[in-house]
């Protein structure tokens, strides 16, 4: 039931039953002090890794505890979907890195994570659902996927200062990212992720010959 934990704001850990086979999408939304999930290895549907809840096969990140300590998180390899409200209302994370092969980002996946300032999305992303980034105030978002299917209200009330987009201006003009971010971002950079004169990443994975490095680049990072 989605109200099962509505009065459990002080609960710091949650041991899920061995027989659990399903849950309501909003069931953990009010667990504002929750730092970790646990579940028996005998459960056939779900598992936990470092307190984070996943499907048993590890392909879907279901829920990252709202009050889990730490300011950064990299989604583990093998995950293909960021679930409904996966990071919803998170209290501590400032940066999240999502890597291939993640292809689907569900509703409210990052919604209202109050300290979140940076999201890095891989080229494998193909579908982004409504309000996935609702309520955010990001310093930057890195979009390595040029033309996924993006819900028009994926950002809804969310705002972004700096957008780093893998494609060029022509790609952007026909990208659903553009529609979703219309009026919600301040600056956009095409093809490169540059910060304080340092080229940190070249975002266009389709190009085999690199040219046109911006004149503002003073240093190229070993990670570029």
N, C-alpha and C positions, 0 to 999 in steps of 0.2 A: 504494500500500500504506500502511496506517495507521501502520506502523512505519518508514517511509522516512526520517524525520528524527529518530528516537528518540534518537540519539546526537549530535545537532547543536545542543546547548544554547548554543554560542558563536557561532552564525551570526547576523550582524546584518542581512544583506540576502539576498533570494532572488529570482533571475531565473528565472521559470517558462518552460518551453519553448513555442515557437510552436505546436506541434501538440497541446498539452494540451486534452483534451476532457472529462475527469472527474477526480475526486479522492475519497479516502476522507474521511469527516467529521472524523476525529480526526487527520488527517495532520500538522497544524501545532501540535498541543497541547504538544509538548515543545520548541518553538522559542522558548525563554524569553528569548533575547537579540535576537530578530528585530525590526527597526525599520521595514522596508519590503519590499514586494513590487514586482516589475516584470515586465512582459510585453509582447511586441511588439504593436503595433497591428494586425498581420496576424492575430493570433489571433481566431478567430470566436466563441469561447465566453466569454472573460473579458477584463477590462480592469482597470487600476489607476488610481486618482486619488489623488495625494499619498501614494502608498505603500500605500493600502488596496485590497483586492481586491474586485471586483464582477463580476456577470454582465455580458456585453457590452452589454446594453441598459440597464444601470444600475438595474434594478428590484430587485435583491437584493444586499444587503451580505453578502459571503461571509466575509471575515476582516479584522479590524483587528489589525495586528501587536502581539504581546504587549508588546514593549518600546518601541513608538513613543513619541517624546517628546510632551509636551503633557498638560495636566490636564483639558481639556474638549473635547467633540466634539459637533457637531450633524450628525445624519444628513442627507445632501444631499436636496434635492427630487427627486422621481422614484422614490425607493426605496420599494418596497411591502412588502418582507420583510426582516427581520433574521434571517440564516441561523443554522444549527446552529453553536453555539460561536463566534459572530461576535466576541464580546469576551471569550471564555473566558480566565481567568487573566491578564487584562490587568494590567500592573504599575503604570501611571501615571495613568490617568484617574480623576478624582474626580467628574465630572458628565457625563452623556450626555443630550442632548435629541433626542428622536425626534419628527418632524413628519409631518403628513399628506402623502402618502396611505398611510403604512405601515399595513398591516392584519394582518400575520402576524408573530408572534415565535416562533421555533423553539426547540427544546430547548437548554438550556445557553447561550442567546444571550448572557446577561450573567454566567453562572456563574463564581463564584470570582474575580471582578475585585477584587483585594484592597484597593484604595484607593477603590473606587467608593462614593460617599456619596449621590448624587442622580441620580434618573432621572425624566424628564418624558416621559410617553406621550400621544399625541394621541387625539382622539375617533374617529379612523378605525380604531383597533385593534379587530379582530373576533375574532381567535384567538390564544391564548397557550398554547404547548405545555408539557409537563411539564418541571420543573426549569429553566425559563427564567431564574429568579432564584436558583438554588441557591447556597448558600455566601456570600451577600452579607450585609453589615451596614450597612444604609442609614440615613442620617439622615432622608431623606425620599424619597417617591415620589409623583408627581403623576399621578392617574388621570383623564384627561379622557373616557375611554370608559366609559359607565355599565354596560353589560351585555354585554360580549363573552363568548365561550366561553373559559373559563379552566380549565386542567387543575387538579385538586384539589391536586396537588403541585407547582404552578408555582414556589412559594417553597421547598418542601422544608425544608432546614436554614437558609434565609435569614431574616433578621430586619429589621424596619423600625421606626424610632422614630416618625416622623410620616407619616401617610397623608393626602393631600389628594384628596378624591373629588368628582367633578363633580356627582353627584346628591345627593338628600336621604336621610333615614333610611329611607324606604320603598323607594327604589331600592336602597340598600345591602343591606337585609334580604333581597332576592331576587336579589342580584348574585352571580355566581360569584367575583368578587373577594373577597367576604366569606368564602366557604368556603376559598379558597386562602390567605387571610391569617389565618385563625382561630388565635388564640394566638401570632401572630408580629409583632404591632404594638403600640405603646404608646398612641399618640394618633391620633385621626381628626378631620378637619375636613371639613364638607360644603359644597360649592359655591364656596368661596373659598380662595385660597392667600394666607395672611397670615404675614408674618414680622416680628417686632419691631415690631408695630403698623402695618406698612405693607401695604396691600392691593396685592399684586403681580399677581394674576390672578383674574378671575372665570371659573370653570371650566365652567359650564353654558351651552353654546352654543345650547341650544334655547329659552332664555328671551328674550323681547323686551322685557319690562318688568322692570327690576331694582329689587328692594326687599329689606329685611331685612339690610342691611350690618351686620355685628357691631359692637357698641359699642366693642370693643377697637381698632377701626381709628382711627389717628391721622392717617394720610396715605394718599392713593391715588396709586399710581405711574402714570406716563404710559403704561406698558406694559400696564396692567390691562385 
